[in-house]
């Protein structure tokens, strides 16, 4: 089965799949262990999901977050949804960010929210850019992040996905 994140084929980056959702490693993680959980059906907003898809999405988030926190030795977790381009969503496909956090991983604990913004890593800037472009509902995407974070290689992402797939399988077996 081919799995898409928006218009991108991400099948080899997927490390967990449930009935209606999947988890994948991130092309440009903000911190080590930053992964995404998405519905299998490509829809731009949470309101577009069925009740069953919402339930499965958040059960998947819970399962994946448990493993990510353990693997990356997190002490807390950021779990976030940017629901639409004005909220910083850069790919028009519902997705939950799961980011393990550690003491002093960033200078200020809230810096993560600046990093999560799209394009220039600044939600306010993106919002103002969209206002200048006369944002309309038809324009539902800002495109893939084009900030200064370097994308990882496919080999790096596939290796991480393989390791996490094994951990998810092990955890499910217990």
C-alpha positions in Angstrom: 0.0 0.0 0.0 1.3 3.4 -0.9 1.1 6.0 1.9 1.0 9.7 1.2 1.6 12.7 3.4 -0.2 15.3 1.4 1.1 14.9 -2.1 4.4 13.2 -1.0 4.8 9.4 -1.0 6.2 8.5 2.4 5.8 4.7 2.5 9.4 3.9 3.4 9.4 6.6 6.2 6.4 5.0 7.9 7.1 3.1 11.1 3.6 2.4 12.4 0.2 1.9 10.8 -3.2 1.4 12.4 -6.7 1.0 10.9 -7.0 4.7 10.0 -3.6 6.3 10.8 0.1 6.1 10.4 3.3 7.4 12.0 6.3 8.6 10.1 9.7 10.0 10.8 10.2 13.7 10.0 12.1 15.1 7.0 13.3 18.1 9.1 12.9 17.2 12.8 13.0 20.1 15.2 14.6 17.9 17.9 15.7 14.3 17.9 12.7 12.0 17.9 10.3 14.5 16.3 7.8 12.4 14.4 4.3 12.9 12.8 1.1 10.9 13.1 -1.4 11.3 10.3 -4.7 9.9 9.1 -4.3 7.5 6.1 -6.9 9.5 4.3 -5.5 12.8 3.1 -7.6 15.6 4.4 -6.5 19.1 5.3 -8.4 19.8 8.5 -9.5 17.9 11.6 -13.1 18.8 10.9 -12.8 16.7 7.7 -12.1 13.5 9.6 -14.8 11.0 10.6 -15.3 10.1 14.3 -13.6 6.8 13.8 -10.6 8.5 12.1 -10.3 11.0 15.0 -10.4 8.3 17.6 -7.9 6.2 15.8 -5.6 9.2 15.2 -5.4 10.0 18.9 -5.0 6.4 20.1 -2.1 6.2 17.6 -0.7 9.4 18.9 -0.8 8.0 22.5 0.9 4.7 21.4 3.6 6.4 19.3 4.3 9.1 22.0 4.9 6.4 24.6 7.5 4.7 22.4 9.1 7.9 21.3 9.5 9.2 24.9 11.1 5.9 25.9 13.4 5.6 22.8 14.6 9.3 22.9 14.7 9.5 26.7 12.2 12.3 26.8 11.1 13.8 30.1 8.0 15.4 28.6 6.3 15.6 25.2 5.1 18.3 22.9 2.1 17.0 21.0 0.7 19.6 18.6 -1.7 20.0 15.7 -1.5 23.0 13.4 -5.0 22.9 11.9 -4.8 24.9 8.7 -2.3 27.2 7.1 -3.0 30.2 9.3 -2.1 28.0 12.3 1.3 27.2 10.7 0.3 23.9 8.9 2.8 23.6 6.0 1.3 20.4 4.3 -2.5 20.3 3.8 -2.9 16.9 5.5 -3.9 16.6 9.2 -0.9 15.7 11.3 0.1 15.6 14.9 3.7 16.5 15.8 5.2 14.4 18.6 8.3 15.9 20.0 10.2 14.4 23.0 11.5 17.1 25.3 14.5 17.2 27.7 15.7 19.7 30.2 17.6 22.4 28.4 17.1 21.0 24.9 16.2 24.6 23.9 17.2 27.9 25.5 13.6 28.6 26.4 11.0 25.8 26.8 8.5 27.8 24.6 11.0 28.2 21.7 9.5 25.0 20.3 6.5 27.0 19.2 8.6 29.4 17.2 10.3 26.5 15.5 7.0 24.9 14.7 5.8 27.8 12.5 5.9 27.3 8.8 8.2 28.8 6.2 10.4 31.1 8.2 9.8 29.3 11.5 7.5 32.1 12.6 3.7 31.7 12.7 3.1 35.5 13.0 5.3 36.2 10.0 3.5 33.5 8.0 0.1 34.9 9.0 1.1 38.4 7.9 2.5 37.0 4.6 -0.8 35.3 3.9 -2.7 38.5 4.7 -0.6 40.4 2.2 -1.4 37.7 -0.4 -5.1 38.0 0.3 -5.4 34.5 1.5 -8.5 32.7 0.4 -10.0 29.3 1.4 -9.0 27.9 -2.1 -5.3 28.5 -1.2 -5.0 25.8 1.5 -1.3 25.3 1.5 1.9 27.2 2.2 4.0 24.4 0.7 6.7 22.4 2.4 8.8 24.2 5.0 11.5 26.1 3.1 13.3 27.5 6.2 17.0 26.9 6.9 16.6 23.4 8.5 18.4 20.9 6.3 16.3 17.9 5.2 17.6 14.5 6.2 18.6 11.9 3.6 16.2 9.1 2.7 18.7 6.6 4.2 18.7 8.4 7.5 14.9 8.5 7.6 14.6 4.8 6.6 17.0 3.7 9.2 15.2 5.6 11.9 11.8 4.3 10.7 13.2 0.7 10.8 14.4 1.1 14.4 11.1 2.7 15.5 9.1 0.0 13.6 11.0 -2.7 15.6 10.3 -0.8 18.9 6.6 -0.4 18.1 6.4 -4.1 17.3 8.2 -5.1 20.5 6.0 -2.8 22.6 2.8 -4.2 21.0 3.9 -7.7 21.8 4.2 -7.0 25.5 
